[in-house]
Amino acid sequence: MRIAFASDHAGFPHKDVLAQMCRDLGHEVVDFGPDSGNDSVDYPDYAFPVAQAVANGDVDRGVLVCGTGIGMAIAANKVPGVRAANILRPDFAELAREHNNANVITLSGRFVDLETNKQILETFLSTEFAGGRHQNRLDKVTAQESRERN
C-alpha cells in the first residue's frame, strides 16, 4: 500500500516513527514533510497535499499528525473524495474504516502517546470497509460533494 504522511511541528516526532513503522511493514511511504519539527509550520500547508494525493489516487491512504489532529482533519476534509477522521483510540480507527471507509486519519502528537498512535495506525491499515448499509451512507456524502462542486 502507498501511504502519504505529513505533520506540523507538533506532530513531527510521531510522524517519522509512524512512517518508519509503515516501511517496516512493507508499505511504501510518501512523506510530504516537514523535514524537522524545529520551526512552526501551518498544518493546512501539509494537510492539503496529502489529501489531494489520496483524492487523486496517487496514494491509497493518508496519515496526518498535528498537536490534536483536529486542524488536520478539518483541512483534509475540504478536499472532495477525502474522508478524514481524527482518531484517538484504536477501536475508533476500526469503525472509521468499517463504517465510513476513512481514507485519511489524523492523529494527535500531543495528547495521544506514541504506542497508542502505533496501534491506531496498525488498525487503520488492516481494517477493510464493510460496505453493505454503510455504502448507501457514503453515496449520500459523495452526492453532496458533487452538488457543492457544481
HELIX and SHEET records of a PDB file:
HELIX    1   1 PHE A   12  ASP A   24  1                                  13    
HELIX    2   2 PRO A   44  ASN A   56  1                                  13    
HELIX    3   3 ILE A   70  ALA A   76  1                                   7    
HELIX    4   4 PRO A   90  ASN A  100  1                                  11    
HELIX    5   5 LEU A  114  SER A  126  1                                  13    
HELIX    6   6 ARG A  133  ARG A  149  1                                  17    
SHEET    1   A 5 GLU A  28  ASP A  31  0                                        
SHEET    2   A 5 ARG A   2  SER A   7  1                                        
SHEET    3   A 5 ARG A  61  CYS A  66  1                                        
SHEET    4   A 5 VAL A 104  SER A 108  1                                        
SHEET    5   A 5 ALA A  84  ASN A  86  1                                        
END                                                                             
